[in-house]
Every structure is written in structure tokens, then in C-alpha cells.
């Protein structure tokens, strides 16, 4: 790959030598970067705060700065089902 093109893509994405993953504190390369609300992650470090499964962009839910998979978010925050039992009269 042309180094000038690669450098330009890295600069446009806001990724350079000083970009550190917010989870593991290691440098994040261009191909392995996920940026969510200004926070930088490695793809494998972007995990559900509850079950630790790896998340993908667009398939996660953020609540109070924590990231959840749909299953864990619903388990923790979805309204509980209350109702009346239906029985025979």
C-alpha cells in the first residue's frame, strides 16, 4: 500500500502514535480501532460491561458511560413484566 495514502487515512481517522485504548492502555492501530463517543478501543477490547462479550458498532447500547449487549441491557434495565394471572372462574 502507498505509505502516503495509508498515512492520510490514519490522520483522517484521528489515529496516530499517541492513540491509546481506553481498556488495555496499549496503542491502537488504524485497522483495529473503534471510536465510540470520542473513546478509543481495540476491536477486541470493546466488550459488554456485564457479560464481557465483544461488541460491534451499532449492536450495543450505552447507559451512563457503560456499554452493553442487547441481552444484558434488557436484563438490567428493561421494565419488569407485572400483571394479573388469568385463571378460570
Helices and strands as residue ranges (DSSP letters): H 3-12, G 30-32, E 33-36, E 39-42, G 43-45, E 61-63, E 66-68, H 70-77
